[in-house]
Amino acid sequence: MAAICVFCASSRTLDQRWLDLATVTGGELARRGHTLVSGGGCVGMMGAVADGARAAGGHTLGIIPQALVDLEVADLHADELVITDGMASRKTAMIDKSDAFLTLPGGLGTLDELFEVWTMATLSMHHKPVVLLDQDGFYSGLVNWLNGLAPGSFARKPAMDLLVVVDSVPAALDAIEARLG
Ligand SMILES: CC(C)=CCNc1ncnc2c1ncn2[C@@H]1O[C@H](COP(=O)(O)O)[C@@H](O)[C@H]1O
């Protein structure tokens, strides 16, 4: 059983299928006995993944900066809610408290979080699995572009191999569990 950090969209105007994906992810994660670590928001896919985990009996840890609490977007139903003084300290706490990272479809905040944990992994600053869920080809354009980095010598092949790209929720959790042993 692991603490799995999920990065995903906070948008309130998403197509329902993305919210459903987040709900399914939270549910599957909880059914497998894992704890959800999240950015502690109650909006968009962030809210859906936490609600999905709790509906399946899972434990949820939200980590959110005070500024977002003040905007009333905190996941007040979280089993544990850690409040930080800023976005940087929040990200550090999310990384420290997690055993693995799973990125679902998202926007700029999601990409920022993915690239930080992946970069840290390439520098051996942690040895935690980093998995990207490319559901329905959401990330295929990005993945294609990333695949050009090593041939162009902008990244090393071993660094590229640290990002595990999968196309379904079960495959994502299987990949994390296999790497955690
Ligand atoms: C209107 C309002 C203040 C909405 C609340 N907005 C947010 N609440 C909580 N975490 C967020 C928020 N925006 C970005 N994040 C962080 O960035 C990611 C989502 O950003 P995005 O929607 O992909 O770019 C999340 O994983 C979360 O950790």
The ligand as a MOL file (V3000), in Angstrom:
LIG
                    3D

  0  0  0     0  0            999 V3000
M  V30 BEGIN CTAB
M  V30 COUNTS 28 30 0 0 0
M  V30 BEGIN ATOM
M  V30 1 C -10.6080 29.6890 -8.8150 0
M  V30 2 C -9.6000 28.8890 -8.0850 0
M  V30 3 C -8.7260 29.6190 -7.1530 0
M  V30 4 C -9.4840 27.5530 -8.3450 0
M  V30 5 C -8.6630 26.6580 -7.5270 0
M  V30 6 N -7.4720 26.2730 -8.2140 0
M  V30 7 C -6.6500 25.3460 -7.7150 0
M  V30 8 N -6.9310 24.7470 -6.5310 0
M  V30 9 C -6.0570 23.8120 -6.0630 0
M  V30 10 N -4.9240 23.4370 -6.6920 0
M  V30 11 C -4.6400 24.0050 -7.8770 0
M  V30 12 C -5.4780 24.9880 -8.4140 0
M  V30 13 N -4.9550 25.4130 -9.5840 0
M  V30 14 C -3.8160 24.6780 -9.7600 0
M  V30 15 N -3.6220 23.8250 -8.7430 0
M  V30 16 C -2.5030 22.8520 -8.6910 0
M  V30 17 O -2.1100 22.6340 -10.0150 0
M  V30 18 C -2.7360 21.4500 -10.5440 0
M  V30 19 C -3.8960 21.7940 -11.4030 0
M  V30 20 O -3.5890 22.8760 -12.2200 0
M  V30 21 P -4.2390 22.9940 -13.6680 0
M  V30 22 O -5.7040 23.0170 -13.5130 0
M  V30 23 O -3.7660 21.7900 -14.4250 0
M  V30 24 O -3.6650 24.2830 -14.2120 0
M  V30 25 C -3.2340 20.6220 -9.3740 0
M  V30 26 O -2.5940 19.3530 -9.3460 0
M  V30 27 C -2.9600 21.5070 -8.1530 0
M  V30 28 O -1.9840 20.9520 -7.3110 0
M  V30 END ATOM
M  V30 BEGIN BOND
M  V30 1 1 1 2
M  V30 2 1 2 3
M  V30 3 2 2 4
M  V30 4 1 4 5
M  V30 5 1 5 6
M  V30 6 1 6 7
M  V30 7 1 7 8
M  V30 8 2 7 12
M  V30 9 2 8 9
M  V30 10 1 9 10
M  V30 11 2 10 11
M  V30 12 1 11 12
M  V30 13 1 11 15
M  V30 14 1 12 13
M  V30 15 2 13 14
M  V30 16 1 14 15
M  V30 17 1 15 16
M  V30 18 1 16 17
M  V30 19 1 16 27
M  V30 20 1 17 18
M  V30 21 1 18 19
M  V30 22 1 18 25
M  V30 23 1 19 20
M  V30 24 1 20 21
M  V30 25 2 21 22
M  V30 26 1 21 23
M  V30 27 1 21 24
M  V30 28 1 25 26
M  V30 29 1 25 27
M  V30 30 1 27 28
M  V30 END BOND
M  V30 END CTAB
M  END
